[in-house]
Amino acid sequence: MLTIGEVAKEVGLNIGAIRFYERKGLLEPAARSEQNNRLYTEHELNWLVFIKCLRETGMSVEDIKKYYDKVQEGTATLPERIKLIQDQKQKLLNDIEMKKAQLVHLERKLERYYRGENY
């Protein structure tokens, strides 16, 4: 079992974020030590890594909650979960393409500046 501090360090989240995810129902309430400290399993740590990944792709807390609820319902919800992840993947791919286009635009601007142009 890992403390909230150990999990935060391992996952790269702050303690407040972990507590927030727990309050929002994205994480089961943590087991408690005799000193009433939160304790987490490796499974919960892995789930937090995935939550962090989804958030970094831009998925909302609400959509992560929908996904989590589907996980809790069991394998009958696999098609719905696949759809949620596929949709997020497509959003991420679209974001990547947009960022690539922005990068090209900046590179062209720099090229003009390097040639001494003023616009």
C-alpha positions in Angstrom: 0.0 0.0 0.0 1.2 3.5 -0.9 0.5 6.7 0.9 -1.0 9.6 -1.0 2.3 11.4 -1.0 4.0 8.4 -2.5 1.3 8.0 -5.1 1.5 11.7 -5.9 5.2 11.5 -6.5 5.0 8.3 -8.5 2.2 9.6 -10.8 3.3 13.2 -11.0 0.2 14.7 -9.6 -0.2 16.8 -6.5 -2.0 15.6 -3.5 -4.9 18.0 -4.0 -5.5 16.6 -7.5 -5.8 13.0 -6.1 -8.2 14.2 -3.4 -10.2 16.1 -6.1 -10.5 12.9 -8.2 -11.6 11.0 -5.2 -14.3 13.7 -4.4 -15.5 13.6 -8.0 -15.9 9.9 -7.9 -13.1 9.1 -10.3 -11.4 7.0 -7.7 -12.8 4.9 -4.9 -12.4 6.3 -1.5 -9.0 5.3 -0.3 -8.4 2.7 2.4 -7.1 4.3 5.6 -4.2 3.5 7.9 -4.5 3.3 11.7 -3.4 7.0 11.6 -6.2 7.7 9.1 -3.8 8.4 6.2 -5.0 7.5 2.8 -3.5 4.3 1.4 -3.6 3.2 -2.3 -2.9 0.0 -4.1 -0.9 -0.5 -7.3 -4.2 -0.8 -9.1 -5.3 2.6 -7.9 -1.9 4.0 -8.8 -2.2 2.7 -12.4 -5.7 4.1 -12.7 -4.4 7.5 -11.6 -1.7 7.3 -14.3 -4.5 6.7 -16.8 -6.6 9.6 -15.4 -3.6 11.8 -15.8 -3.1 10.6 -19.4 -6.7 11.3 -20.2 -6.6 14.8 -18.7 -3.4 15.6 -20.6 -5.2 14.7 -23.8 -7.9 17.2 -22.9 -10.6 14.8 -21.7 -12.9 16.5 -19.2 -13.4 15.3 -15.7 -17.0 14.6 -16.5 -16.1 12.4 -19.5 -13.5 10.5 -17.4 -16.3 10.0 -14.8 -18.5 8.5 -17.5 -15.7 6.2 -18.6 -15.0 5.2 -15.0 -18.7 4.4 -14.4 -18.7 2.2 -17.5 -15.6 0.4 -16.2 -17.4 -0.3 -12.9 -20.4 -1.7 -14.9 -18.2 -4.5 -16.3 -17.3 -5.9 -19.7 -20.8 -5.4 -21.2 -19.8 -1.7 -21.5 -16.7 -2.4 -23.6 -18.2 -1.0 -26.8 -19.1 2.3 -25.1 -15.6 2.6 -23.5 -14.0 1.9 -26.8 -16.0 4.7 -28.4 -15.1 7.1 -25.6 -11.4 6.3 -26.0 -11.6 6.4 -29.8 -13.3 9.8 -29.7 -10.6 11.1 -27.4 -7.9 9.7 -29.6 -9.4 11.4 -32.6 -9.6 14.7 -30.7 -5.9 14.3 -29.9 -5.0 13.6 -33.5 -6.9 16.7 -34.6 -5.1 18.7 -32.0 -1.7 17.4 -33.2 -2.5 18.3 -36.8 -3.6 21.8 -35.6 -0.3 22.2 -33.7 1.7 21.0 -36.7 0.0 23.7 -38.8 0.7 26.3 -36.2 4.4 25.2 -36.1 4.7 25.6 -39.9 3.2 29.1 -39.6 5.7 30.1 -37.0 8.6 28.6 -38.9 7.6 30.6 -42.0 7.4 33.7 -40.0 10.9 33.1 -38.6 12.2 32.4 -42.1 10.9 35.8 -43.2 12.5 37.5 -40.2 15.8 35.8 -40.8 15.7 37.2 -44.4 15.3 40.6 -42.9 11.6 41.1 -43.8 9.6 43.1 -41.4 6.3 41.2 -41.5 
